[in-house]
């Protein structure tokens, strides 16, 4: 009798559609992590776009007033600044400005009508048609985008700087200050700077700022503008200091250790440097 035939082999296992092996899932996870590490982080030293940068504003610089006029060092003390407790300025009487254009105002007529102008200033105004008043400058000192009028009255005894602004069609005096005969002036943004030589080697800089009513003194600083002669204290005139020490060899008339070729340290805010003067020479006569 023949042996029975062997049983048929079992059918092969069939994978369900859409099924993924565990090994394939693990490999996919590893590839995903590597992709994030490779593309989600900038490479060291690489470039990236942080968006548009803000505009760069250059620092404010001094803009001199009357730059063609030279300065000299009259050795006197600068006047005190204005007080912040003054009453608000009043319009100049009997004067209106049609068109609200301060540059069209007659400066002499304005000064003649200003009650704050002194008697000595009025005499200088009446002395001649072309003397006593410096040509006006126009700068925005209140920050409203419109220029203020700046002028100077020169008399035999004093020099006075006046600043006026507009309120509607009326003119307001916002600063009146006595200055040295050979002073300097500049504007930085909307601030007014006045600089005066107080000795042969120092200069005082006064800063005036608009406070909503007038220009008010907000800072006063003394700067050195040249080397002192050897052995002489700050603030003394060379001729006086020499007399205190007794007889001494005669000095050159060009000035002690400071001639035309001497090196003078630069002053702050790009202000013009006063010229050196001889120790025995008096300050230039006032016009």
C-alpha angles and dihedrals in degrees: 000000000000121000117252117264116261116262116263116262116261116264115261117263113260120214117228115247112266095017115138124199121242091242091056091050091051092049091050091051092051092050091050093052092048091050092052092049092048100046106021097064127057116244117248110273093012126139124250135180114243094176130253118336122233117258116267113237115206116232118264115264132198117263108202122226116222091002093180094065117092123226129223132188112251103185101230134115117265117245121260118263126252122278122249091217096069121120116263112276117264125222118264104261123244093014130107131171113221112210092019090260111143092184089068094059118113102240095207092049090049093051092045090057097043109102090205092066108104127233091251090053091050091053089053090049091052096045095082141340097247104037137070098038126079117220109267124255123206121215134153104250099158099053095238095115094251123106125247122217117246122188140155132221115208120202132170090257107032145007119223129193117210128193123191134186135186127253105183104308094334127094119232123197105224101171137023115170134161113234139183115279091246100038128148130222138192141160127234110192101314096334124104119222123199118187125190132177108241096179137001090273106028135063130195119220118198121194120204122196132189110252097184094270108042143344108283130194106250103164139021121184134176116216132187113240102179145007119282120236112260113276096007120123122233114273098019121120112241093236093052094044091050091052091053092056094053129235114358136168115279114268126224113267090231090077136270112300092326116094131154091284097048118123111246119193112243117257123235124267093021092282117165114263117238114244118249115255132202116266095237098038116100121229117277114280115262118249 
